[in-house]
Amino acid sequence: MRIFYHDQFVLPLPEGHRFPMAKYARLRERVSADLELRHARLEVGPSSPDDELLLAHDSDYVHRVANGSLTPAEVRRIGFPWSPGMVERSRRSVGSTVEAARAALVDGVAVNLAGGTHHAFAARGQGFCVFNDVAVAARVAQRQEGIRRIVVLDCDVHQGNGTAAIFRADPTVFTLSVHGASNFPFEKETSDLDVALPDGTGDQPYLAELEHALDVAFASGPFDLAFYVSGADPYERDRLGKLDLSREGLARRDALVFEKCLRSHVPVAVSMAGGYAKEIEDIVAIHLETVRQSMRFHESWSALGRRGSGLERTGVQSR
């Protein structure tokens, strides 16, 4: 299984900024040391070029991000100060998901140790998201890999509003978002399927809602590729989450998603998305478990001879 990272491309943040940038390097360190992941291949993710970004983003927006001419209001909406480092890291976040999607089409699953920037719209960023990695990667897969239909499985605690808006009325991409009803963004978009949960939702009701939502989403298939936006922020100790999932519940969430993809013979590109627990090691541990679950999916996919099976329906050949 291939895993893409880019934590050496640091986004400079002021002292006290609430975004936990340090989690990425710590996660890679944990992944590198984990015995269950000893056969994984860690690779530096590439920088997404303009021609990829423009498949999902407006040219004027991409240009103004690149040259630093965003307005102060746009910078505040994103939540990161502009810098060349911010631009490069944002490109790498997208490029890593693009490569994870390509790798998943060959191996069944691949992982971006960052990404999940689902609040980025075609012409604006928001909520720590500059470019929408899943939207770009989905368009690249359709244009360059011959993929026809895609499902986005977004389990970050915040609605994937940018993703929903980009793929609005697009029958080739089904968007599912399972999120907190009263949480950011406070003005929601409309996904193909939204599951808005009340504050304090715990393991059992969450998992029941998720299982039903997955059944509904996959009934709209068949799909040739899935993007799983995992998110560590439904965690009970997350500062921005408002839900009440335990680490065990989050592990079961991951397992449900992968079980459904395996039963439906759909390869999966995984991104980490948000996580804002006070203890950064809690965030890292949750993300690490998602990577472990990805490896278990990979082993099951390989054992069942599923490499490329999600593509056989469309006539696309694994590379």
C-alpha positions as CSV (number, residue, x, y, z in Angstrom):
1,M,0.0,0.0,0.0
2,R,1.3,3.4,-0.9
3,I,1.1,6.3,1.5
4,F,1.8,9.9,0.5
5,Y,3.1,12.7,2.8
6,H,4.4,16.2,2.6
7,D,4.9,17.3,6.1
8,Q,8.4,18.7,5.3
9,F,6.6,21.5,3.3
10,V,5.5,23.5,6.3
11,L,2.8,26.1,6.3
12,P,4.2,29.0,8.5
13,L,1.7,29.9,11.2
14,P,1.8,32.5,14.0
15,E,2.3,31.4,17.6
16,G,-0.8,30.1,19.2
17,H,-2.7,29.4,15.9
18,R,-5.3,26.7,16.6
19,F,-4.5,24.6,13.5
20,P,-2.4,21.5,14.7
21,M,0.2,21.6,12.0
22,A,2.6,19.4,14.0
23,K,0.3,16.4,13.7
24,Y,1.4,15.6,10.2
25,A,5.1,15.0,11.0
26,R,4.1,13.0,14.1
27,L,1.7,10.9,12.1
28,R,4.3,10.1,9.5
29,E,6.7,9.1,12.3
30,R,4.1,6.8,13.9
31,V,3.3,5.3,10.5
32,S,7.0,4.6,9.8
33,A,7.4,2.9,13.2
34,D,4.2,0.8,13.1
35,L,4.7,-2.9,12.6
36,E,1.4,-3.4,11.0
37,L,2.4,-0.8,8.4
38,R,5.9,-2.1,7.8
39,H,5.2,-3.2,4.2
40,A,3.6,0.2,3.3
41,R,5.5,2.4,0.9
42,L,5.9,6.0,2.1
43,E,6.4,8.6,-0.7
44,V,6.6,12.4,-0.9
45,G,3.4,13.7,-2.6
46,P,3.9,15.9,-5.7
47,S,2.8,19.5,-6.1
48,S,-0.4,19.7,-8.1
49,P,0.2,21.9,-11.2
50,D,-2.3,24.5,-12.5
51,D,-3.7,22.2,-15.2
52,E,-4.9,19.8,-12.5
53,L,-6.2,22.5,-10.1
54,L,-8.2,24.2,-12.9
55,L,-10.2,21.0,-13.4
56,A,-12.1,22.0,-10.2
57,H,-11.1,25.6,-9.5
58,D,-11.6,28.9,-11.3
59,S,-8.5,30.2,-13.0
60,D,-8.7,33.7,-11.4
61,Y,-8.8,32.1,-7.9
62,V,-5.9,29.8,-8.6
63,H,-3.9,32.7,-10.0
64,R,-4.6,35.0,-7.0
65,V,-3.7,32.2,-4.6
66,A,-0.4,31.6,-6.4
67,N,0.7,35.3,-6.6
68,G,-0.6,36.4,-3.2
69,S,-3.3,38.8,-4.4
70,L,-6.1,37.4,-2.3
71,T,-8.1,40.0,-0.5
72,P,-7.8,40.3,3.3
73,A,-11.3,39.0,3.6
74,E,-10.4,35.9,1.5
75,V,-7.4,35.3,3.7
76,R,-9.4,35.5,6.9
77,R,-12.0,33.1,5.4
78,I,-9.3,30.6,4.7
79,G,-7.8,31.0,8.2
80,F,-4.1,30.8,7.2
81,P,-1.9,33.8,6.5
82,W,-0.7,33.8,2.8
83,S,2.9,32.8,2.2
84,P,4.7,30.9,-0.6
85,G,4.9,28.0,1.9
86,M,1.1,28.1,2.2
87,V,0.8,27.8,-1.6
88,E,3.2,25.0,-1.9
89,R,1.8,23.0,0.9
90,S,-1.8,23.4,-0.5
91,R,-0.6,22.2,-3.9
92,R,1.1,19.2,-2.2
93,S,-2.0,18.4,-0.3
94,V,-3.9,18.1,-3.6
95,G,-1.1,16.3,-5.4
96,S,-0.9,13.7,-2.7
97,T,-4.6,12.9,-3.1
98,V,-4.3,12.8,-6.9
99,E,-1.5,10.2,-6.5
100,A,-3.4,8.3,-3.8
101,A,-6.4,8.0,-6.2
102,R,-4.1,6.7,-9.0
103,A,-2.5,4.3,-6.6
104,A,-5.8,3.1,-5.3
105,L,-6.9,2.2,-8.9
106,V,-3.9,-0.2,-9.0
107,D,-3.7,-1.5,-5.4
108,G,-7.2,-1.1,-4.1
109,V,-6.4,1.6,-1.6
110,A,-3.9,4.4,-0.9
111,V,-3.6,7.1,1.7
112,N,-2.8,10.8,1.8
113,L,-1.5,11.6,5.4
114,A,-3.1,15.1,5.0
115,G,-5.8,16.3,2.6
116,G,-9.5,16.3,3.1
117,T,-9.7,20.1,2.3
118,H,-13.4,19.9,1.7
119,H,-14.4,23.5,2.5
120,A,-12.6,24.9,-0.6
121,F,-15.1,26.0,-3.3
122,A,-14.3,26.5,-7.0
123,A,-13.6,30.2,-6.5
124,R,-12.8,30.6,-2.8
125,G,-11.1,28.9,0.2
126,Q,-12.6,28.5,3.7
127,G,-12.0,26.8,7.0
128,F,-8.3,26.0,6.6
129,C,-8.9,24.8,3.1
130,V,-7.3,26.5,0.1
131,F,-7.8,24.0,-2.8
132,N,-10.2,21.0,-2.7
133,D,-8.0,18.0,-3.0
134,V,-10.8,15.4,-3.5
135,A,-12.6,17.5,-6.1
136,V,-9.4,18.0,-8.1
137,A,-8.4,14.3,-7.7
138,A,-11.8,13.2,-8.8
139,R,-11.6,15.3,-12.0
140,V,-8.1,14.0,-12.7
141,A,-9.3,10.4,-12.3
142,Q,-12.2,11.1,-14.7
143,R,-10.1,12.9,-17.3
144,Q,-6.9,10.9,-17.2
145,E,-7.8,7.5,-15.8
146,G,-11.1,6.9,-17.6
147,I,-13.1,6.7,-14.4
148,R,-16.8,7.3,-14.8
149,R,-18.6,7.4,-11.5
150,I,-17.2,8.4,-8.1
151,V,-18.5,8.4,-4.5
152,V,-17.2,10.8,-1.9
153,L,-17.6,9.4,1.7
154,D,-17.1,12.4,4.0
155,C,-17.0,11.6,7.7
156,D,-15.3,14.7,8.9
157,V,-17.5,16.4,11.6
158,H,-17.9,19.5,9.5
159,Q,-20.0,19.3,6.3
160,G,-18.1,19.0,3.1
161,N,-19.7,22.1,1.7
162,G,-17.1,23.0,-0.9
163,T,-17.2,19.4,-2.3
164,A,-21.0,19.5,-2.4
165,A,-21.0,22.8,-4.2
166,I,-18.4,21.8,-6.8
167,F,-20.3,18.6,-7.7
168,R,-23.8,20.0,-7.4
169,A,-26.1,18.5,-10.1
170,D,-23.2,16.3,-11.4
171,P,-24.5,12.7,-11.7
172,T,-21.0,11.3,-12.1
173,V,-20.0,12.1,-8.5
174,F,-22.2,11.1,-5.5
175,T,-21.4,13.2,-2.3
176,L,-22.2,11.9,1.1
177,S,-21.5,14.0,4.2
178,V,-22.0,12.7,7.8
179,H,-21.5,15.8,10.1
180,G,-22.6,17.8,13.1
181,A,-25.9,19.6,12.4
182,S,-25.0,22.7,14.4
183,N,-21.3,22.8,13.6
184,F,-19.3,24.8,11.0
185,P,-20.1,25.7,8.2
186,F,-23.2,27.4,9.6
187,E,-24.6,27.8,6.1
188,K,-24.7,24.3,4.6
189,E,-24.6,23.3,1.0
190,T,-26.7,20.4,-0.3
191,S,-24.8,17.1,-0.8
192,D,-26.4,14.2,-2.6
193,L,-26.9,12.8,0.9
194,D,-26.4,14.8,4.1
195,V,-26.6,13.1,7.5
196,A,-26.8,16.0,10.0
197,L,-26.3,14.7,13.6
198,P,-27.2,16.5,16.8
199,D,-24.6,17.6,19.3
200,G,-23.5,14.8,21.7
201,T,-24.2,12.0,19.3
202,G,-22.2,8.9,20.5
203,D,-20.9,5.7,19.0
204,Q,-24.0,3.6,18.6
205,P,-26.4,6.2,17.0
206,Y,-23.5,7.5,14.9
207,L,-22.6,4.1,13.5
208,A,-26.3,3.2,12.9
209,E,-26.7,6.4,10.9
210,L,-23.5,5.8,9.0
211,E,-24.3,2.3,8.1
212,H,-27.7,3.3,6.7
213,A,-26.2,6.2,4.8
214,L,-23.6,4.0,3.2
215,D,-26.3,1.6,2.1
216,V,-28.2,4.5,0.5
217,A,-25.1,5.9,-1.1
218,F,-23.9,2.7,-2.7
219,A,-27.4,1.9,-3.9
220,S,-26.8,4.8,-6.3
221,G,-23.8,3.0,-7.8
222,P,-22.0,1.2,-9.2
223,F,-19.0,3.3,-8.5
224,D,-15.5,3.0,-9.9
225,L,-13.6,4.9,-7.2
226,A,-14.3,6.1,-3.6
227,F,-12.8,9.0,-1.7
228,Y,-12.9,8.6,2.0
229,V,-12.5,11.9,3.9
230,S,-12.0,10.4,7.4
231,G,-11.6,13.2,9.9
232,A,-10.5,12.8,13.6
233,D,-12.8,15.5,14.8
234,P,-16.0,13.5,15.6
235,Y,-13.9,12.5,18.7
236,E,-15.5,13.1,22.1
237,R,-12.5,15.3,23.2
238,D,-12.2,17.4,20.0
239,R,-12.4,21.1,20.7
240,L,-14.3,21.8,17.5
241,G,-16.3,18.6,17.1
242,K,-19.4,18.7,19.4
243,L,-20.0,14.9,18.8
244,D,-19.2,12.2,21.3
245,L,-17.4,9.3,19.5
246,S,-14.8,7.3,21.3
247,R,-11.6,6.2,19.7
248,E,-13.1,2.7,19.5
249,G,-16.2,4.2,17.8
250,L,-14.1,6.0,15.3
251,A,-12.2,2.8,14.5
252,R,-15.5,1.0,13.9
253,R,-16.5,3.9,11.6
254,D,-13.4,3.4,9.5
255,A,-14.1,-0.4,9.4
256,L,-17.7,0.2,8.3
257,V,-16.6,2.4,5.4
258,F,-13.9,0.0,4.2
259,E,-16.3,-3.1,4.6
260,K,-18.8,-1.4,2.4
261,C,-16.2,-0.5,-0.2
262,L,-14.8,-4.0,-0.2
263,R,-18.3,-5.6,-0.6
264,S,-19.0,-3.2,-3.5
265,H,-15.6,-3.8,-5.1
266,V,-14.7,-0.1,-5.1
267,P,-11.1,1.1,-4.6
268,V,-10.6,3.8,-2.0
269,A,-8.4,6.9,-1.8
270,V,-8.1,8.0,1.8
271,S,-7.4,11.5,3.3
272,M,-7.1,12.5,6.9
273,A,-9.1,15.8,7.1
274,G,-9.6,17.6,10.4
275,G,-8.8,16.9,14.1
276,Y,-8.5,19.4,16.9
277,A,-8.3,17.5,20.2
278,K,-6.4,19.3,22.9
279,E,-3.9,16.5,23.1
280,I,-2.2,16.2,19.7
281,E,-1.4,12.6,20.3
282,D,-5.1,11.8,20.4
283,I,-5.4,13.2,16.9
284,V,-2.4,11.3,15.7
285,A,-3.7,8.0,17.2
286,I,-7.0,8.4,15.5
287,H,-5.4,9.1,12.1
288,L,-3.0,6.2,12.6
289,E,-5.9,3.8,13.2
290,T,-7.4,5.0,9.9
291,V,-4.2,4.2,8.1
292,R,-4.1,0.7,9.8
293,Q,-7.6,0.1,8.7
294,S,-6.6,1.1,5.2
295,M,-3.8,-1.6,5.3
296,R,-6.3,-4.2,6.4
297,F,-8.6,-3.3,3.5
298,H,-5.6,-3.6,1.2
299,E,-4.8,-7.1,2.5
300,S,-8.4,-8.2,2.1
301,W,-8.6,-6.7,-1.4
302,S,-5.4,-8.5,-2.4
303,A,-6.5,-11.8,-0.9
304,L,-9.8,-11.7,-2.7
305,G,-8.1,-10.9,-6.0
306,R,-9.9,-7.5,-6.2
307,R,-7.1,-5.5,-7.8
308,G,-8.8,-3.4,-10.4
309,S,-12.2,-5.1,-9.9
310,G,-13.9,-1.7,-9.5
311,L,-12.6,-0.8,-13.0
312,E,-13.6,-3.9,-14.9
313,R,-17.1,-2.6,-15.3
314,T,-15.9,0.4,-17.2
315,G,-13.3,-1.3,-19.3
316,V,-10.4,0.7,-17.7
317,Q,-7.2,-1.3,-17.3
318,S,-5.1,-1.1,-14.1
319,R,-1.7,0.4,-14.9
